[in-house]
């Protein structure tokens, strides 16, 4: 059984409009009504059957608590590449190893405000990977999870976008328009999601 250790004081990396790193900010204090632009990532995980992992954010999360979203998200540390951050967070949040990690939407960026007025403001490349092992969710991060057919996910998000994180809604649009490449989980996910005109 995996024992999840809470993350000690951590930081996020602030950036300018061109994505150049400018400094760090305490993670515990960065999300306010005036959140600075910072580095993050989102990852979408498929299993061997082609199902997409969705997670429901823990109620203790600072932004969008209790909301269904993509497999997992996180912030990149100053000393990390985005890929290193994805691997670290997969283990921390889901107790999960990853295979075939690919960047699908490298230039994704968004800003969103939740019901309490707290702002997310991120340069947030979107990754796709395949699960390597079982999921053991960290209760500080994830309160529920579900493996779903990507086509069902698209239909649900199209019908009720307010039930999902705003970044997931925008990222699914970007993924459906992405160049999938020839092989790997990104090609599989983009094909399963379908082009926007097909919806």
C-alpha positions as CSV (number, residue, x, y, z in Angstrom):
1,X,0.0,0.0,0.0
2,X,1.3,3.4,-0.9
3,X,1.7,6.0,1.8
4,X,1.2,9.6,0.6
5,X,3.5,12.1,2.2
6,X,2.3,15.7,2.2
7,X,4.4,18.1,0.1
8,X,6.5,20.5,2.2
9,X,6.6,24.2,1.4
10,X,6.9,24.4,-2.4
11,X,7.0,27.1,-5.0
12,X,5.8,27.9,-8.5
13,X,7.8,29.5,-11.3
14,X,6.6,32.9,-12.5
15,X,7.1,33.9,-16.1
16,X,6.7,36.8,-18.4
17,X,4.3,36.9,-21.4
18,X,6.9,35.1,-23.6
19,X,7.2,32.3,-21.1
20,X,10.6,33.3,-19.8
21,X,11.2,32.4,-16.2
22,X,11.4,35.4,-13.9
23,X,11.4,34.1,-10.4
24,X,9.5,31.9,-7.8
25,X,6.5,32.4,-5.6
26,X,5.4,30.4,-2.6
27,X,2.8,27.8,-3.9
28,X,0.7,28.3,-0.8
29,X,0.3,32.0,-1.5
30,X,0.3,32.3,-5.3
31,X,-3.4,31.7,-6.0
32,X,-5.3,34.9,-5.1
33,X,-7.5,37.4,-7.0
34,X,-4.3,38.7,-8.7
35,X,-2.4,35.4,-9.4
36,X,0.8,36.1,-11.4
37,X,1.4,34.3,-14.6
38,X,3.3,31.0,-13.8
39,X,4.3,27.7,-15.2
40,X,2.1,24.6,-14.9
41,X,1.1,21.5,-16.9
42,X,-1.9,19.3,-17.5
43,X,-1.7,15.6,-18.2
44,X,-4.3,13.2,-19.8
45,X,-3.7,9.5,-19.0
46,X,-5.0,6.6,-21.0
47,X,-5.1,2.9,-20.0
48,X,-4.3,0.0,-22.3
49,X,-8.0,-0.2,-23.2
50,X,-8.0,3.4,-24.4
51,X,-10.0,4.8,-21.5
52,X,-9.2,8.3,-20.2
53,X,-8.6,8.9,-16.5
54,X,-10.7,11.7,-15.0
55,X,-10.2,12.9,-11.4
56,X,-12.3,14.9,-9.0
57,X,-10.3,17.5,-7.1
58,X,-10.1,17.2,-3.4
59,X,-12.2,19.6,-1.3
60,X,-9.1,21.0,0.3
61,X,-7.8,22.3,-3.1
62,X,-7.4,26.1,-3.2
63,X,-9.1,26.5,-6.6
64,X,-12.0,24.6,-8.0
65,X,-12.4,22.2,-5.1
66,X,-14.6,19.1,-5.8
67,X,-14.6,19.7,-9.5
68,X,-14.0,17.0,-12.1
69,X,-11.0,17.5,-14.3
70,X,-8.3,15.8,-16.4
71,X,-6.1,13.1,-15.0
72,X,-3.8,15.5,-13.1
73,X,-2.2,18.9,-13.1
74,X,0.7,20.5,-11.4
75,X,3.4,23.2,-11.2
76,X,6.9,23.0,-12.4
77,X,9.7,23.7,-10.0
78,X,12.6,26.0,-10.9
79,X,15.0,23.1,-11.2
80,X,12.7,21.0,-13.3
81,X,11.7,20.5,-16.9
82,X,8.0,20.2,-17.6
83,X,8.4,16.5,-18.2
84,X,10.2,16.0,-14.9
85,X,7.4,17.8,-13.2
86,X,4.8,15.6,-14.9
87,X,6.5,12.4,-13.7
88,X,6.8,13.7,-10.1
89,X,3.2,14.8,-9.9
90,X,1.9,11.5,-11.3
91,X,3.6,9.7,-8.5
92,X,2.6,12.2,-5.8
93,X,-1.1,12.6,-6.8
94,X,-1.9,9.2,-8.2
95,X,0.9,6.8,-7.1
96,X,1.2,6.2,-10.8
97,X,4.1,5.5,-13.2
98,X,3.8,6.8,-16.8
99,X,4.8,5.4,-20.2
100,X,5.0,7.1,-23.6
101,X,4.8,10.7,-22.2
102,X,4.2,13.1,-25.1
103,X,3.5,16.8,-25.3
104,X,0.3,17.3,-27.2
105,X,-0.4,21.1,-26.9
106,X,2.9,22.8,-26.0
107,X,1.7,26.4,-26.1
108,X,-1.5,26.1,-24.1
109,X,-2.2,29.1,-21.9
110,X,-5.3,30.2,-20.0
111,X,-6.7,32.4,-17.3
112,X,-9.8,31.6,-15.3
113,X,-11.6,32.9,-12.2
114,X,-13.5,30.5,-9.8
115,X,-16.6,31.3,-7.9
116,X,-14.6,32.6,-4.9
117,X,-12.7,35.1,-7.1
118,X,-9.4,33.1,-7.0
119,X,-7.6,33.2,-10.3
120,X,-5.7,30.6,-12.2
121,X,-3.2,32.2,-14.7
122,X,-0.9,29.7,-16.3
123,X,1.3,28.8,-19.2
124,X,0.3,25.1,-19.1
125,X,1.6,22.7,-21.8
126,X,-0.8,19.7,-22.2
127,X,0.7,16.2,-22.1
128,X,-0.7,12.7,-22.9
129,X,0.7,9.5,-21.4
130,X,-0.2,5.9,-20.8
131,X,-0.7,4.5,-17.3
132,X,2.1,2.1,-16.2
133,X,0.5,0.4,-13.2
134,X,-2.4,1.0,-10.9
135,X,-3.7,4.3,-9.6
136,X,-3.5,4.9,-5.8
137,X,-4.9,8.4,-5.4
138,X,-3.6,10.8,-2.8
139,X,-6.6,12.0,-0.8
140,X,-5.1,15.5,-0.4
141,X,-5.3,15.8,-4.2
142,X,-8.0,13.5,-5.5
143,X,-11.3,12.6,-4.0
144,X,-12.7,10.4,-6.8
145,X,-11.6,9.0,-10.1
146,X,-13.2,7.4,-13.2
147,X,-11.9,5.7,-16.3
148,X,-14.1,6.8,-19.3
149,X,-14.4,6.4,-23.0
150,X,-12.9,9.7,-24.4
151,X,-16.0,10.1,-26.7
152,X,-18.2,10.0,-23.6
153,X,-16.0,12.6,-22.0
154,X,-16.4,14.9,-24.9
155,X,-20.2,14.5,-24.9
156,X,-20.4,15.2,-21.2
157,X,-18.2,18.3,-21.4
158,X,-20.1,19.6,-24.4
159,X,-23.4,19.1,-22.6
160,X,-22.4,20.5,-19.2
161,X,-19.1,22.4,-19.4
162,X,-19.8,24.1,-16.0
163,X,-19.4,20.6,-14.3
164,X,-15.7,20.4,-15.2
165,X,-12.6,22.5,-14.6
166,X,-12.4,25.5,-17.1
167,X,-8.9,24.4,-18.2
168,X,-10.1,20.9,-19.1
169,X,-12.9,22.4,-21.2
170,X,-10.4,24.6,-23.1
171,X,-7.8,21.8,-23.3
172,X,-10.2,19.3,-24.9
173,X,-10.9,21.9,-27.6
174,X,-7.2,22.3,-28.2
175,X,-6.6,18.5,-28.2
176,X,-9.4,18.0,-30.7
177,X,-7.7,20.5,-33.0
178,X,-4.2,19.2,-32.3
179,X,-1.9,17.5,-34.8
180,X,-1.8,14.0,-33.4
181,X,1.3,12.5,-35.0
182,X,1.4,9.0,-36.2
183,X,1.7,6.9,-33.1
184,X,1.5,6.9,-29.3
185,X,-1.1,7.9,-26.8
186,X,-1.5,11.4,-28.2
187,X,-2.6,10.0,-31.6
188,X,-4.9,7.6,-29.9
189,X,-6.5,10.3,-27.7
190,X,-6.9,12.9,-30.5
191,X,-8.5,10.2,-32.7
192,X,-10.9,9.1,-30.0
193,X,-11.9,12.7,-29.1
194,X,-12.8,13.5,-32.7
195,X,-12.5,16.8,-34.5
196,X,-14.8,19.6,-33.4
197,X,-16.7,19.5,-36.6
198,X,-17.6,15.9,-35.9
199,X,-19.4,16.7,-32.7
